[in-house]
Amino acid sequence: MSPRSPLSLAVLVAALGTPLAGCRSVGPDYERPELALPDAWHRDVREDLAEGSGDLRRWWAAFEDPVLDELIDRAAEGNLDLAIAAARVKEARGLRRVAEADRVPTVDMTGSASREKFSGATNPLLSGSTEVYHFGFDATWELDVWGRVARSVEAATADLQASEEALRDLHVILFAEVARNYVDLRTAQERARFASTNATAQESTLQLVNDRFDVGLVNSLDISQAEMNLARTQSVVPTFRLQATQSAHRIAVLLGEQPGAVYKLLGQDTPIPSSEDVLEVGIPADVLRRRPDVRQAERSLAAQTARIGVAEANLYPQFALTGNFGWDALKTSDIFSSSAQAWGFGIPFRWNLFDRGRIKGDIAAQEARAEALQASYEQTVLLALEEVENAMVALTEERRRIVYLEASVAAAESAVSLVRDLYNQGLTDFQPVLDSERTLAEQQDALASSRGLLARDLIALYSALGGGWDPDGGAAPEAGAEPDAGPTGDGGATDA
């Protein structure tokens, strides 16, 4: 075999490149930060909550509300913020492929055909014209001696994983937002129902006062007070209807639809969602495993740590293997003949000796960014723990409050019935009637609001725990995506 053959050149390139490419990557090797976390939530904030790790993938099913189930399914399909986040995952996947491409040689096909006439006045030997034909291949392969390419791929992989976690976090936020607005809508409807019922009762009271006035048993002051009470109750109904309509519009937009698209689905009044299930909150360490925002912060830190190595690699010489093989001829009939063959190879290198201040400054900047991201990761964890504990406290205290409000409403209803009978019998003046009706309206409205707050607090706790996706299933944000490699895993994404 001729030593000038392309196969001989390939063998030589591989022999030279293999030992150089196997050198250790510069820069720090990433290690996930170890944070000191409590073994359990504070006893005072987890009252009536179980300690096990429950299934939070479809937490909204605990409300047993088919309308809410449908809304969340439609949001998962049509929400435009999800579409934007999914596109960013695709972008990160493409950038990772760009980084991966530096691991293999680049090969360009080249060719040319030219005709040139030389000046006989300057050199009679070159007078006349000539034709030159060329066809061949040029190859370049950076030898990753210091791990610059490996660190770039490592950073791109972590960036991809961070974008996947951002998409998952958006699912968590979106599902909670749909549920909150649905609860707000049902709360406004219930408050409107209470107000309408009280207005109907107060109309009866006004009629009773008018009847007593007609027979001279009371004066016109009672009529004015009854009319005032009725008008005040009636005035809040449009406000509640407005709130319900605005919540419906917001839900439709969250679904990626026109504001009026859910009127038919939401038109029928139903109770405020509630759940009797005992929620299992797990332990604080579960927050790191389940919350996508914590996982995203950790992956961003991993990506930035790898970029320190990319910057440090610029302190050292960069080596490459270059080669070319082709045919050069003066006639087309000779273009692929053995005599027309031309080839060459080399090992060029570049070493920046007089701009090292810029490189060291870049390294310092990358290290500072990593420090900031580590602090951001720790802060994200603390905020997540705070959010969970706040949600637990809110849920526990609202459960206590609603018991008192239910008792208060029952007592107020009884008081209104009794005082109306006394007034009708002439045993009391109108002021107790007025006060009791007003108190009943206020307490019923507070009870409806409390029921809504209780549902919202439960939603907030589900969201704070990272509910809405499956952290154990390894499911990617979309079909064909890379396998999960969150903060508790060492796996890397692979091209789809």
C-alpha positions in Angstrom: 0.0 0.0 0.0 1.3 3.4 -0.9 2.4 5.5 2.1 0.6 8.4 0.5 -2.8 6.8 0.4 -5.7 8.3 2.3 -5.9 5.2 4.6 -2.3 5.7 5.7 -3.1 9.3 6.5 -6.2 8.4 8.5 -4.2 5.9 10.6 -1.5 8.5 11.3 -4.1 11.1 12.3 -5.8 8.6 14.7 -2.5 7.5 16.2 -1.5 11.1 16.9 -4.9 12.2 18.1 -5.8 9.4 20.5 -3.2 10.1 23.3 -3.7 13.8 23.1 -7.5 13.7 23.2 -7.4 11.5 26.4 -5.9 14.2 28.6 -7.8 15.2 31.8 -10.2 18.2 31.5 -9.0 21.3 33.3 -11.4 23.2 35.6 -13.3 22.1 38.7 -15.3 18.8 38.6 -18.9 19.6 39.6 -20.2 18.3 42.8 -23.8 19.0 43.9 -23.9 21.2 46.9 -24.8 19.5 50.1 -27.2 21.5 52.2 -28.1 21.0 55.8 -31.8 20.3 55.8 -34.1 19.5 58.8 -35.2 15.9 59.1 -38.9 16.9 59.4 -41.2 19.9 59.2 -41.9 21.7 62.4 -44.6 20.0 64.4 -46.7 23.1 64.7 -47.1 23.6 61.0 -47.8 20.0 60.0 -50.8 19.4 62.2 -53.4 17.2 60.5 -50.9 16.4 57.7 -49.4 13.0 57.1 -45.7 12.5 57.0 -45.5 10.0 54.1 -44.6 10.9 50.5 -47.9 11.0 48.6 -48.5 10.9 44.9 -48.7 14.5 43.7 -48.6 13.9 40.0 -52.3 14.7 39.5 -53.1 16.4 42.8 -56.1 18.2 41.5 -57.9 14.8 41.3 -58.3 15.1 45.1 -61.0 17.7 44.6 -63.1 15.2 42.6 -64.3 18.0 40.3 -64.6 16.9 36.6 -64.7 20.5 35.4 -61.4 21.3 37.0 -59.9 18.1 35.6 -61.0 19.1 32.1 -59.6 22.7 32.5 -56.2 21.4 33.5 -56.0 18.9 30.7 -56.9 21.6 28.2 -54.3 23.9 29.8 -51.6 21.2 29.4 -52.4 21.0 25.7 -53.0 24.6 24.7 -51.2 27.0 27.1 -48.9 29.3 25.1 -46.3 29.8 27.9 -45.8 26.0 27.8 -45.3 26.2 24.0 -42.6 28.9 24.5 -40.8 26.8 27.2 -41.0 23.7 25.0 -39.4 25.7 22.2 -36.6 26.7 24.5 -36.0 23.1 25.3 -35.7 22.4 21.6 -33.2 25.3 21.3 -31.1 24.0 24.2 -31.1 20.6 22.6 -29.9 22.1 19.3 -27.1 24.0 21.1 -26.0 20.8 22.8 -25.7 19.2 19.4 -23.5 22.1 18.3 -21.2 21.5 21.3 -21.1 17.8 20.6 -20.1 18.4 17.0 -16.7 19.7 18.1 -15.8 16.2 19.3 -15.5 14.9 15.7 -13.5 16.1 12.7 -15.1 18.6 10.3 -14.7 17.6 6.6 -15.3 20.0 3.8 -15.5 19.1 0.1 -13.7 21.6 -2.1 -13.5 22.0 -5.8 -12.7 24.5 -8.5 -12.3 25.0 -12.2 -10.4 28.0 -13.5 -8.9 29.4 -16.7 -6.2 32.0 -16.5 -4.2 33.9 -19.2 -0.7 35.1 -18.3 1.0 38.3 -19.6 3.6 37.6 -22.1 5.1 41.1 -21.6 6.4 40.2 -18.2 7.4 36.6 -18.8 7.4 35.2 -22.3 7.6 31.6 -20.9 4.2 32.1 -19.2 2.4 33.6 -22.2 -0.9 32.1 -23.2 -3.6 30.6 -21.0 -4.0 27.6 -18.8 -6.8 25.6 -17.2 -6.6 24.2 -13.6 -9.1 21.7 -12.1 -9.3 20.8 -8.4 -11.4 18.4 -6.4 -10.7 17.2 -2.9 -11.5 17.1 0.9 -10.2 19.2 3.8 -10.4 17.9 7.4 -9.8 19.6 10.7 -10.0 18.0 14.2 -9.4 19.9 17.4 -7.5 17.7 19.8 -9.3 18.2 23.1 -6.1 18.0 25.2 -7.3 20.2 28.1 -11.0 19.2 27.9 -12.4 22.5 26.5 -14.8 20.6 24.2 -15.7 18.1 27.0 -16.5 21.0 29.3 -18.5 22.7 26.6 -20.6 19.6 26.1 -21.0 19.2 29.9 -22.2 22.8 30.1 -24.6 22.4 27.2 -26.0 19.2 28.7 -26.7 20.9 32.0 -28.3 23.9 30.2 -30.6 21.4 28.4 -31.5 19.8 31.7 -32.1 23.2 33.2 -34.5 24.1 30.4 -36.3 20.9 30.9 -36.7 21.7 34.6 -38.0 25.2 33.6 -40.7 23.5 31.5 -41.6 21.2 34.3 -41.7 24.1 36.7 -44.1 26.0 34.4 -46.4 22.9 34.5 -46.4 23.2 38.3 -47.2 26.9 38.2 -49.8 26.6 35.4 -51.8 23.9 37.0 -51.9 25.7 40.3 -52.9 29.0 38.5 -55.7 27.3 36.7 -57.0 25.7 39.9 -56.7 29.0 41.9 -58.7 30.9 39.3 -61.3 28.1 39.2 -61.6 28.3 43.0 -61.9 32.2 42.8 -64.7 31.8 40.2 -66.6 29.3 42.4 -66.0 31.5 45.5 -67.4 34.6 43.7 -70.4 32.5 42.6 -71.1 31.3 46.1 -70.7 34.8 47.6 -73.2 36.0 45.0 -75.6 33.2 45.9 -75.4 34.1 49.6 -76.0 37.8 48.7 -78.9 37.0 46.5 -80.5 34.8 49.1 -80.1 37.5 51.7 -81.5 40.1 49.4 -84.6 37.9 48.9 -85.0 37.6 52.6 -84.5 41.3 53.1 -87.2 42.0 50.5 -89.6 40.0 52.7 -88.5 42.0 55.7 -89.1 45.2 53.8 -92.6 44.0 52.9 -93.2 43.1 56.6 -92.2 46.6 57.6 -94.4 48.2 55.0 -97.3 46.1 56.2 -96.8 47.2 59.8 -96.4 50.8 58.7 -99.7 50.7 56.8 -101.5 49.8 60.0 -99.6 52.4 62.0 -97.5 50.1 64.1 -94.1 51.5 63.0 -92.8 54.8 61.6 -91.1 55.5 58.3 -87.6 55.2 59.8 -88.0 51.4 59.8 -88.9 51.5 56.1 -85.8 53.6 55.3 -83.5 51.3 57.3 -85.0 48.2 55.6 -84.5 49.8 52.2 -81.0 50.8 53.0 -80.1 47.2 54.2 -81.6 45.7 51.1 -79.9 48.0 48.7 -76.5 47.5 50.3 -76.9 43.7 50.0 -78.0 44.0 46.4 -75.1 46.2 45.5 -72.4 43.6 46.1 -73.9 41.0 43.7 -72.6 42.8 40.5 -69.2 42.9 42.1 -69.1 39.1 42.7 -70.4 38.5 39.1 -67.7 40.7 37.8 -65.1 38.7 39.8 -66.5 35.4 38.4 -66.4 36.7 34.9 -62.8 37.9 35.2 -61.7 34.6 36.6 -63.4 32.8 33.7 -61.6 35.0 31.2 -58.3 34.4 33.0 -58.9 30.6 32.9 -59.6 30.7 29.1 -56.3 32.6 28.4 -54.4 30.1 30.6 -55.9 27.4 28.3 -54.6 29.3 25.2 -58.2 30.1 24.2 -60.4 33.2 23.6 -61.6 34.8 26.9 -65.2 33.6 26.3 -64.3 30.1 25.4 -65.2 28.5 28.8 -68.5 30.3 29.5 -70.5 27.2 28.7 -68.3 24.9 30.8 -68.3 27.2 33.8 -71.8 28.5 33.5 -73.4 26.1 35.9 -72.9 27.1 39.6 -71.2 24.3 41.5 -69.7 24.3 45.1 -66.3 25.5 45.9 -63.8 22.6 45.4 -62.9 20.9 48.6 -61.0 17.7 49.6 -61.3 15.4 52.6 -58.1 13.6 51.7 -55.2 13.6 54.2 -52.3 15.2 52.4 -48.9 13.5 52.7 -46.2 16.2 52.8 -43.1 14.0 53.1 -39.9 15.5 54.5 -37.9 18.6 53.6 -35.4 16.7 51.5 -38.3 15.7 49.2 -38.5 19.3 48.1 -35.2 19.1 46.4 -36.3 16.0 44.6 -39.7 17.2 43.6 -39.5 20.9 42.9 -38.5 21.7 39.4 -37.3 25.2 40.3 -34.8 23.8 42.8 -33.7 21.2 40.2 -33.3 24.0 37.6 -31.2 26.1 39.9 -28.9 23.1 40.6 -28.5 22.3 36.9 -27.7 26.0 36.1 -25.0 25.8 38.7 -23.6 22.6 37.1 -23.5 24.3 33.7 -21.7 27.3 35.0 -19.1 25.2 36.8 -18.3 23.5 33.5 -17.8 26.9 31.9 -15.0 27.6 34.3 -13.1 24.7 32.7 -13.9 26.1 29.2 -12.3 29.4 30.2 -9.3 27.8 31.9 -8.6 25.7 28.8 -7.7 29.0 27.0 -4.6 29.3 29.2 -3.0 26.3 27.4 -2.0 25.7 23.8 -4.7 24.3 21.5 -3.8 21.5 19.1 -5.5 20.3 16.0 -5.1 17.8 13.2 -5.5 19.0 9.7 -5.4 17.1 6.5 -6.3 17.4 2.9 -6.6 15.0 0.0 -7.6 15.7 -3.6 -6.7 15.9 -7.2 -5.2 18.8 -9.2 -5.0 18.6 -13.0 -4.7 20.8 -16.1 -7.1 18.6 -18.1 -10.4 17.1 -17.0 -9.4 13.7 -18.3 -6.5 13.6 -15.8 -8.5 14.9 -12.8 -8.8 11.5 -11.0 -5.6 9.9 -12.2 -3.0 8.7 -9.7 -0.5 11.3 -10.8 -3.0 14.1 -10.0 -3.3 13.2 -6.4 -2.3 15.8 -3.8 -2.4 15.5 -0.1 -1.0 16.9 3.1 -1.5 16.9 6.9 -0.3 18.8 9.9 -0.6 19.4 13.6 -1.0 23.2 14.0 -1.3 24.7 17.5 -2.1 28.1 18.9 -1.1 29.5 22.3 -2.1 32.9 23.4 0.9 34.2 25.3 0.4 37.9 25.4 -3.4 38.2 26.3 -3.4 36.1 29.4 -4.8 38.9 31.5 -8.0 38.8 29.5 -8.2 35.0 29.8 -7.6 35.2 33.6 -10.2 37.9 33.9 -12.7 35.7 32.0 -11.9 32.8 34.4 -12.5 35.1 37.4 -15.8 36.2 35.9 -16.9 32.6 35.3 -16.0 31.7 38.9 -17.9 34.7 40.2 -21.0 33.6 38.2 -20.7 30.1 39.7 -20.6 31.6 43.2 -23.7 33.7 42.5 -25.5 30.6 41.1 -24.6 28.6 44.1 -26.0 31.3 46.4 -29.0 31.4 44.2 -29.5 27.6 44.5 -29.2 27.8 48.3 -31.7 30.7 48.3 -34.1 28.8 46.1 -34.0 25.9 48.5 -34.7 28.1 51.5 -37.5 29.9 49.7 -39.0 26.5 48.8 -38.9 25.4 52.4 -40.4 28.7 53.5 -43.2 28.4 50.9 -44.1 24.8 52.1 -44.2 25.8 55.8 -46.2 28.9 55.1 -48.7 26.9 53.1 -49.0 24.3 55.9 -49.6 27.1 58.5 -52.2 28.8 56.2 -54.0 25.5 55.6 -54.1 24.5 59.3 -55.3 27.9 60.5 -57.9 28.3 57.8 -59.3 24.9 58.8 -59.7 26.1 62.4 -61.2 29.4 61.2 -63.8 27.8 59.0 -65.2 25.8 62.0 -65.9 29.0 63.9 -67.4 30.6 60.9 -69.8 27.7 60.3 -70.9 27.9 63.9 -71.3 31.7 63.6 -73.4 31.4 60.5 -75.6 28.8 62.1 -76.1 31.1 65.1 -76.8 34.1 62.9 -79.4 32.2 60.9 -81.1 31.2 64.2 -80.9 34.8 65.5 -82.5 36.2 62.3 -85.4 33.8 62.5 -86.0 34.6 66.2 -85.8 38.3 66.0 -88.1 38.5 62.9 -90.7 36.6 64.9 -90.3 39.0 67.9 -90.5 42.0 65.6 -93.6 40.6 63.9 -95.2 40.1 67.3 -94.3 43.7 68.3 -92.0 42.5 71.1 -88.9 44.3 69.8 -88.0 47.3 67.6 -86.5 47.1 64.1 -82.9 47.7 65.1 -82.2 44.0 66.2 -83.7 42.8 62.9 -81.5 45.1 61.0 -78.4 44.1 63.0 -79.1 40.4 62.8 -79.7 40.4 59.0 -76.5 42.4 58.4 -74.5 40.1 60.7 -75.9 37.0 58.8 -74.9 38.5 55.4 -71.4 39.3 56.7 -70.8 35.9 58.3 -72.1 34.0 55.2 -69.9 36.0 53.0 -66.9 35.4 55.3 -67.7 31.7 55.3 -67.8 31.5 51.5 -64.5 33.5 51.4 -63.0 31.1 53.9 -64.0 28.0 51.9 -62.3 29.6 48.9 -59.2 30.4 51.0 -59.1 26.9 52.3 -59.1 25.5 48.7 -56.5 28.0 47.7 -54.3 27.1 50.6 -54.5 23.4 49.7 -53.5 24.3 46.1 -50.6 26.4 47.4 -49.3 23.5 49.4 -49.6 21.1 46.5 -47.7 23.6 44.4 -45.1 24.3 47.0 -44.4 20.5 47.3 -43.8 20.4 43.5 -46.9 18.6 42.6 -48.0 18.3 39.0 -45.4 16.0 37.4 -43.7 12.7 38.0 -40.1 13.0 39.4 -39.7 9.2 39.5 -40.9 8.3 36.1 -38.0 9.9 34.2 -40.5 11.4 31.8 -39.2 14.0 29.5 -41.1 17.2 28.8 -42.1 16.0 25.4 -41.9 12.8 23.3 -38.4 12.0 22.1 -36.7 14.2 24.7 -33.6 13.2 26.6 -33.9 11.2 29.8 -34.1 13.0 33.1 -31.0 13.8 35.0 -32.0 16.0 37.8 -30.1 17.1 40.9 -30.2 13.6 42.4 -28.9 11.9 39.2 -25.6 11.8 37.4 -27.0 10.9 34.0 -26.7 13.1 31.0 -29.1 13.8 28.2 -28.7 12.1 24.9 -29.7 13.3 21.5 -33.2 12.3 20.4 
